[in-house]
Amino acid sequence: MWNRMLLFFIAIVVGAPCVAQIPPSVKRIVFLGDSITHAGGYIVGLETAWLVQHPDRPIEFINVGLPSETVSGLSEPGHAGGKFPRPDLHERLQRVLDQMKPDLVVACYGMNDGIYYPLGKERFEKFQSGIERLHDAVVKRGADIIHLTPAYFDALPIRSRLLPAGLDEYRQPFEGYDEVLETYSKWLLDQRQRGWIVYDVHAAMKEAVLAQRQSNPNFTFAGDGVHPNAAGQVVIAGPLAKAWGLSLKSDGLPSHPEAKKIFDLVAKRQMLLKQAWLSSTGHLRPGIPQGLPIDTAQSQAKELGTQIASLLSETTKQPK
């Protein structure tokens, strides 16, 4: 039952407009975001599906999501036990664009931007201005940008440590924080009226969770309320998969006899390049492993690409 339901929510994404597949001019897609993007399961699934359906049209899918990051520049008191403030995307954005030269950027922010407080005018405005700055910086470089609404904040599994409204300070999340994310998501979706491409990850995740709770009241994608598990990452992939004409099964894999092997190699390649590019472009987030020099990483990535191509050419099977 769960597999059928998950597949439904991948295929039918709430409010997602239909657009053309990735334009032929796009050779490199850079993914920006926080720890949810850094984990990268949805990006691995998307690239694997792309390779299966378009083996003769390689595109680089590069994940440079950074844990703890915001576009708002905000950081709550005592973040990370007081060890460091949240990094601000805008501290590194220009270096990322200068060095990586993306044709398309996919950005997913918002979860950290409200810093787990109730909705506040100043915090909301900082999120809006941060997104505007990101959008403008990418467009100014001649690249396209897709925005994803923030993931769903699930209060249920952490309800015992959530805090009520009306406090001066929040060192644990506000109990109604998902309502904040709904407001942020609505604002992002409203930007479609300006011609922005925005896909609603938040609604897709919330709908899937609520549907499952009809039969399993304790169901969750995120045991800590924030970070989706593998199944949650599959749902995140859904809106982009639909827009790009990609087929994913309920396990997050495309229809191919060697899909799992290809997925694992893609994951290895994405990790290699993620660490290399994060190190090359620089950031202020402690605890991120040092990556290889770009040339070395790209050489190793090419070797992995050869293995992937071999699997694709042996038994390529297009999904129906």
Buried (B, 14 or more C-beta within 10 A) or exposed (E): EBEEBBBBBBEEBBBBEEEEEBEEEBBBBBBBBBBBBBBBBBBBBBBBBBBBBBBEEBBBBBBBBBBBBBBBBBBBEEBBEEEBBBBBBBBBBEEBBEEBEBBBBBBBBBBBBBBBBBBEEEBBEBBBEBBEBBBEBBEEBEBBBBBBBBBBBBBBBBEEEBBEEEEEEBEBBBBBBBBBBBBBBEBBBEBBEEEBBBBBBBBBBBBBBEBBEEEEEEBBBBEEBBBBEEBBBBBBBBBBBBBBBBBBBBBBBBBBEBBEEBBEBBBBBBBBBBBBBBBBBEBBBEEBEEBBEBEEBBEBBEEBBEBBBEBBEEEBEEBE
